[in-house]
């Protein structure tokens, strides 16, 4: 098959476009979350720690959301400013993954030195009052956003 100048130009244009498009793909991160304690007595205000980890090869994380299960009666976000993380308490947030309207702790850092880097972890602490009746496997949502995609999101759930 003989390639004309127009065919070569089309192929070259396609390759250049592919390279440019690949460079515009959103950055990504792979978080994981570990909640402690795993078990809590009913009708009790419990101090929890969620450890957010960022997998090797990921972009740094600069935002974390802790979204309360609706069966819990309260949520109090701990002040982590000493570690460079600020908090916005959101009292009215709709998330069907946890049962509908709920509240959340939304942590963020403005200093890239405080980001959760690839292969590293950060503890976030909060207090929540457990449901009045004993339950198992109540779902909480932990979301993170990487610093490389400030305008488009790149929220990940762990």
C-alpha positions as CSV (number, residue, x, y, z in Angstrom):
1,X,0.0,0.0,0.0
2,X,1.4,3.3,-1.1
3,X,1.3,6.1,1.5
4,X,0.7,9.6,0.1
5,X,1.7,12.8,1.8
6,X,-1.9,13.3,3.1
7,X,-2.0,9.8,4.6
8,X,1.4,10.4,6.3
9,X,0.1,13.7,7.6
10,X,-3.1,12.1,8.9
11,X,-1.1,9.3,10.7
12,X,1.3,11.9,12.2
13,X,-1.6,14.1,13.3
14,X,-3.3,11.0,15.0
15,X,-0.1,10.2,16.9
16,X,0.4,13.8,18.1
17,X,-3.3,14.0,19.1
18,X,-3.0,10.7,21.0
19,X,0.1,11.9,22.9
20,X,-1.6,15.2,23.8
21,X,-4.8,13.5,24.8
22,X,-2.9,11.0,27.0
23,X,-1.2,13.9,28.7
24,X,-4.6,15.5,29.6
25,X,-6.0,12.4,31.3
26,X,-6.8,13.1,35.0
27,X,-4.3,12.1,37.5
28,X,-5.2,9.3,39.8
29,X,-4.6,7.9,43.3
30,X,-5.4,4.6,45.0
31,X,-6.5,5.2,48.6
32,X,-7.4,2.7,51.3
33,X,-9.0,3.4,54.7
34,X,-8.7,1.5,58.0
35,X,-11.2,2.4,60.7
36,X,-10.5,1.7,64.4
37,X,-12.0,0.5,66.6
38,X,-13.8,-2.0,64.5
39,X,-16.4,-2.8,67.2
40,X,-18.2,-0.3,69.4
41,X,-20.9,-0.6,72.1
42,X,-24.4,0.7,71.3
43,X,-25.5,4.2,72.4
44,X,-21.9,5.3,73.1
45,X,-19.8,8.3,71.9
46,X,-16.7,6.6,70.4
47,X,-13.4,8.2,69.4
48,X,-12.5,6.8,66.0
49,X,-9.4,6.9,63.9
50,X,-9.4,6.3,60.2
51,X,-6.0,5.8,58.6
52,X,-6.0,7.0,55.0
53,X,-3.2,5.4,53.0
54,X,-2.1,6.3,49.5
55,X,-0.7,3.5,47.3
56,X,2.7,3.7,45.8
57,X,2.7,5.4,42.3
58,X,-0.4,7.5,43.1
59,X,-0.7,11.3,43.1
60,X,-0.6,13.0,46.5
61,X,-3.9,13.3,48.4
62,X,-4.9,16.8,49.7
63,X,-8.6,16.3,50.7
64,X,-10.3,13.7,52.8
65,X,-14.1,13.3,53.5
66,X,-15.5,11.2,56.3
67,X,-19.2,10.6,55.6
68,X,-21.2,9.4,58.6
69,X,-23.6,6.5,58.4
70,X,-27.1,7.8,59.1
71,X,-27.8,5.3,62.0
72,X,-25.2,7.2,64.1
73,X,-26.7,10.1,66.0
74,X,-23.8,12.5,66.0
75,X,-20.4,13.3,64.5
76,X,-17.7,15.6,65.8
77,X,-14.6,16.3,63.7
78,X,-11.3,16.6,65.5
79,X,-9.1,19.7,65.0
80,X,-6.0,18.6,63.0
81,X,-4.6,22.1,62.3
82,X,-1.4,21.2,64.1
83,X,-0.8,18.6,61.4
84,X,-1.6,21.1,58.7
85,X,-5.1,19.7,57.9
86,X,-8.2,22.0,58.2
87,X,-11.7,20.9,58.6
88,X,-15.1,21.9,57.3
89,X,-18.1,20.3,59.1
90,X,-20.9,19.7,56.7
91,X,-24.2,19.2,58.5
92,X,-26.5,18.4,55.5
93,X,-25.1,16.0,52.9
94,X,-27.1,13.5,50.9
95,X,-25.3,10.3,50.3
96,X,-27.4,7.2,49.5
97,X,-24.4,4.9,50.2
98,X,-24.8,5.6,53.9
99,X,-28.6,5.9,54.1
100,X,-29.5,9.4,52.8
101,X,-29.1,12.8,54.5
102,X,-26.1,12.8,56.9
103,X,-23.1,14.9,57.9
104,X,-19.4,14.7,57.2
105,X,-16.0,15.9,58.2
106,X,-14.2,17.4,55.2
107,X,-10.5,17.8,55.8
108,X,-8.1,19.6,53.4
109,X,-4.6,20.9,53.4
110,X,-3.3,24.0,51.6
111,X,0.3,23.1,52.0
112,X,1.6,20.4,49.6
113,X,4.2,19.4,52.3
114,X,1.2,18.0,54.3
115,X,-0.2,15.9,51.4
116,X,-0.5,12.2,51.8
117,X,2.3,11.1,49.5
118,X,2.4,7.8,47.6
119,X,3.2,5.0,50.0
120,X,2.3,7.1,53.0
121,X,-0.6,7.3,55.5
122,X,-2.3,9.9,57.6
123,X,-4.6,9.5,60.7
124,X,-7.9,11.4,60.9
125,X,-9.8,11.4,64.2
126,X,-13.4,12.0,65.0
127,X,-16.1,11.1,67.5
128,X,-19.5,9.5,66.6
129,X,-22.3,8.3,68.8
130,X,-23.2,4.7,67.9
131,X,-26.8,3.6,67.2
132,X,-29.1,2.7,70.1
133,X,-29.5,-0.8,68.8
134,X,-26.6,-3.1,68.2
135,X,-25.7,-3.5,64.5
136,X,-23.0,-5.0,62.4
137,X,-21.2,-3.8,59.3
138,X,-22.6,-0.2,59.3
139,X,-21.2,1.5,56.2
140,X,-19.1,4.7,56.4
141,X,-17.7,6.4,53.4
142,X,-14.1,7.7,53.2
143,X,-13.4,9.8,50.1
144,X,-10.1,11.3,49.0
145,X,-9.0,13.7,46.3
146,X,-5.6,14.0,44.8
147,X,-3.8,17.4,44.5
148,X,-3.2,17.0,40.8
149,X,-6.8,17.6,39.8
150,X,-7.9,20.6,41.6
151,X,-10.6,21.7,39.1
152,X,-12.0,18.3,38.0
153,X,-12.3,16.3,41.2
154,X,-10.7,12.9,41.0
155,X,-12.5,11.8,44.1
156,X,-11.9,8.2,45.1
157,X,-13.8,6.2,47.7
158,X,-12.2,3.7,50.0
